[in-house]
């Protein structure tokens, strides 16, 4: 059975985009089988994206030691996700 890994990212700089590309290259390693990769920018990711995924990888910048507002906005949907899943 195929599993889905959801990669949600906020990559506003060239350096964070490079990190995203490295992560995505790793997800396509030939030794990894049976995993579909779904990639979404944080502001485009939806509640159904999270509900449909089996695993998650979140990538963001650190702004004064805290995640970006874009990723925080997406994760702020968690109460709705939890309610829909039950």
Rosetta blueprint (number, residue, H / E / L):
1 X L
2 X L
3 X E
4 X E
5 X E
6 X E
7 X E
8 X E
9 X E
10 X L
11 X L
12 X L
13 X L
14 X H
15 X H
16 X H
17 X H
18 X H
19 X H
20 X H
21 X H
22 X H
23 X H
24 X H
25 X H
26 X H
27 X H
28 X L
29 X L
30 X L
31 X L
32 X L
33 X L
34 X L
35 X E
36 X E
37 X E
38 X E
39 X E
40 X E
41 X E
42 X L
43 X L
44 X L
45 X L
46 X L
47 X H
48 X H
49 X H
50 X H
51 X H
52 X H
53 X L
54 X L
55 X E
56 X E
57 X E
58 X E
59 X E
60 X L
61 X L
62 X E
63 X E
64 X L
65 X L
66 X E
67 X E
68 X L
69 X H
70 X H
71 X H
72 X H
73 X H
74 X H
75 X H
76 X L
77 X L
78 X H
79 X H
80 X H
81 X H
82 X H
83 X H
84 X H
85 X H
86 X L
